[in-house]
Amino acid sequence: MAEGGSRYLKEPFAVHEQRFEATEKIMELQFAQVERRLDRIEGMIEGLEKRLWMTVYGVVAVILTQAVQGILDITQR
């Protein structure tokens, strides 16, 4: 009786507190997993962006090369 209350009033709150802590841990793990997935997706997008720019530069280089060749053909005549 020195505890200052009935155990029947305290025990249900202890169970809810344990459930709340478990839920927090699960949510923390889920958010960490989502963060890792987002990091992977960002890395993949960066790689795709680099490939896209290399393709654009390649197309521009081909167009400029053909233009220069056309100018050289005209000036050689």
Secondary structure, DSSP 8 states (H G I E B T S, - for coil): -TTSS-HHHHHHHHHHHHHHHHHHHHHHHHHHHHHHHHHHHHHHHHHHHHHHHHHHHHHHHHHHHHHHHHHHHHHH-
